[in-house]
């Protein structure tokens, strides 16, 4: 499944680039993720997600496989195995940055995601809309200078899929109400 996100960030491109090159920061900025080891461009980490009362934890490895600062393009790949189940996931993230006027940056994030053995099967459109607020939060965290504060990232909190789905359903209702008003 391929997901795309584009966002204008309130930071210069060099700040966003430096933050994305910090593999530990990537883990701190993504909900439910934690990078536990870094060795050069390789890392070890975990992701915890919950779906209502169900909790899933994945252990995995990954690496920064492409870095081209001149073109503002970087690519990260990772794969993980569910700790207490048969689930597997692979992810390939490509970030493209473009400097804008006034110390702002246009970030384009393309995510190729493969889930195997999960107890859920969502369509791409549903996953895209559910992922939008998570990726927006992640990219905003990537634009913050200096250390990431607890208010910007809470690495001990699992990725709450039910909350994301509830937020998504709320957005469907708002969209429907707005269409009726027109």
C-alpha positions as CSV (number, residue, x, y, z in Angstrom):
1,X,0.0,0.0,0.0
2,X,1.4,3.4,-0.9
3,X,0.6,6.5,1.1
4,X,1.5,10.1,0.3
5,X,1.7,13.1,2.5
6,X,2.8,16.7,1.7
7,X,3.1,19.4,4.3
8,X,4.6,22.9,4.6
9,X,6.8,23.1,7.7
10,X,7.8,26.2,9.7
11,X,11.6,25.5,9.6
12,X,14.4,25.9,7.1
13,X,15.2,22.9,5.0
14,X,18.6,22.3,6.8
15,X,16.9,21.9,10.2
16,X,14.4,19.4,8.8
17,X,17.1,17.5,7.0
18,X,19.3,17.3,10.1
19,X,16.4,16.1,12.2
20,X,15.5,13.4,9.6
21,X,19.1,12.2,9.6
22,X,18.9,11.6,13.4
23,X,17.5,8.1,13.6
24,X,16.8,8.3,17.3
25,X,14.8,11.5,16.7
26,X,12.7,9.7,14.1
27,X,11.8,7.1,16.7
28,X,10.9,9.8,19.3
29,X,8.8,11.7,16.8
30,X,6.7,8.8,15.5
31,X,3.8,7.8,17.8
32,X,4.4,4.4,19.4
33,X,7.9,4.0,18.0
34,X,11.2,3.8,19.8
35,X,14.7,3.4,18.4
36,X,16.7,1.3,20.8
37,X,20.1,1.0,18.9
38,X,21.8,3.0,16.2
39,X,25.0,1.9,14.4
40,X,25.8,4.2,11.5
41,X,22.9,4.1,9.1
42,X,21.3,1.0,10.7
43,X,19.0,0.9,13.6
44,X,17.0,-1.5,15.9
45,X,13.6,-0.4,17.2
46,X,10.1,-1.3,18.3
47,X,6.6,-0.1,17.6
48,X,3.7,-0.6,19.8
49,X,0.2,-0.1,18.5
50,X,-3.2,-0.7,20.2
51,X,-6.6,-1.3,18.7
52,X,-9.0,-0.9,21.5
53,X,-8.0,-3.4,24.2
54,X,-5.7,-5.3,21.8
55,X,-2.0,-4.3,21.9
56,X,0.5,-5.3,19.2
57,X,4.3,-4.9,19.6
58,X,6.7,-5.2,16.8
59,X,10.5,-5.5,17.0
60,X,12.5,-4.6,13.9
61,X,15.5,-3.3,12.1
62,X,16.0,-0.8,9.5
63,X,18.5,1.6,7.8
64,X,18.8,4.8,6.0
65,X,19.5,3.5,2.5
66,X,19.7,6.8,0.6
67,X,20.9,10.3,1.6
68,X,21.2,13.0,-1.0
69,X,21.3,16.4,0.8
70,X,21.9,18.4,-2.4
71,X,18.5,17.2,-3.8
72,X,16.8,17.0,-0.4
73,X,16.0,13.3,-0.8
74,X,16.4,10.5,1.8
75,X,15.0,7.0,2.0
76,X,14.6,4.8,5.0
77,X,13.6,1.1,5.1
78,X,12.6,-1.1,8.0
79,X,10.9,-4.4,8.7
80,X,9.5,-5.9,11.8
81,X,8.0,-9.0,13.4
82,X,5.1,-9.0,15.8
83,X,6.4,-10.1,19.3
84,X,3.5,-12.3,20.2
85,X,2.0,-13.3,16.9
86,X,2.5,-13.9,13.2
87,X,2.3,-10.3,12.0
88,X,5.0,-8.9,9.9
89,X,5.5,-5.4,8.4
90,X,7.8,-3.7,6.0
91,X,8.0,0.0,5.4
92,X,9.9,2.1,2.9
93,X,9.8,5.8,3.5
94,X,11.0,8.4,1.0
95,X,11.3,12.0,2.1
96,X,11.8,14.9,-0.4
97,X,12.4,18.4,0.9
98,X,12.2,21.7,-1.0
99,X,13.1,25.1,0.5
100,X,10.4,27.8,0.4
101,X,10.6,31.5,1.0
102,X,10.8,32.7,4.6
103,X,12.7,29.8,6.2
104,X,9.9,27.3,5.4
105,X,10.1,23.9,3.9
106,X,7.8,21.8,1.7
107,X,8.1,18.1,2.8
108,X,6.8,15.3,0.7
109,X,6.7,11.9,2.4
110,X,5.9,8.7,0.4
111,X,5.4,5.5,2.4
112,X,5.2,2.0,1.0
113,X,3.8,-0.2,3.6
114,X,3.2,-4.0,3.6
115,X,1.3,-5.8,6.4
116,X,1.2,-9.6,6.6
117,X,-0.8,-11.6,9.2
118,X,-2.6,-8.7,10.9
119,X,-6.0,-9.2,12.4
120,X,-7.2,-6.2,10.3
121,X,-7.6,-5.4,6.7
122,X,-8.1,-1.7,5.8
123,X,-8.4,-0.2,2.3
124,X,-5.7,2.2,1.2
125,X,-8.1,5.2,1.3
126,X,-9.0,4.5,4.9
127,X,-5.4,4.0,5.9
128,X,-4.4,7.2,4.1
129,X,-7.0,9.2,6.0
130,X,-6.2,7.6,9.3
131,X,-2.4,8.2,8.8
132,X,-2.8,11.8,7.8
133,X,-2.8,13.2,11.4
134,X,0.0,10.9,12.5
135,X,2.3,11.9,9.7
136,X,1.4,15.6,10.2
137,X,2.5,15.2,13.8
138,X,5.6,13.4,12.8
139,X,6.6,16.0,10.2
140,X,5.9,18.9,12.5
141,X,8.2,17.2,15.1
142,X,10.9,17.0,12.4
143,X,10.7,20.8,12.0
144,X,11.5,21.6,15.7
145,X,15.0,22.9,16.4
146,X,16.8,21.4,19.3
147,X,15.8,18.4,21.5
148,X,12.3,17.0,21.2
149,X,10.3,17.9,24.3
150,X,7.7,15.5,25.8
151,X,4.9,17.7,24.5
152,X,6.1,17.1,21.0
153,X,6.7,13.4,21.3
154,X,5.7,10.7,23.8
155,X,7.7,7.7,22.9
156,X,6.2,5.5,25.6
157,X,2.7,6.0,24.3
158,X,1.5,3.3,21.8
159,X,0.2,4.2,18.4
160,X,-3.6,4.2,19.2
161,X,-5.2,2.8,16.0
162,X,-8.7,3.0,17.5
163,X,-8.3,6.7,18.3
164,X,-7.0,7.3,14.8
165,X,-10.0,5.4,13.4
166,X,-12.3,7.4,15.7
167,X,-10.7,10.7,14.5
168,X,-11.1,9.4,10.9
169,X,-14.8,8.6,11.4
170,X,-15.3,12.1,12.9
171,X,-13.8,13.6,9.8
172,X,-16.2,11.6,7.6
173,X,-19.1,12.9,9.6
174,X,-17.8,16.5,9.3
175,X,-17.3,16.1,5.5
176,X,-20.8,14.8,5.1
177,X,-22.3,17.7,7.1
178,X,-20.3,20.2,5.1
179,X,-21.5,18.7,1.8
180,X,-25.2,18.9,3.0
181,X,-24.7,22.6,3.8
182,X,-23.6,23.4,0.3
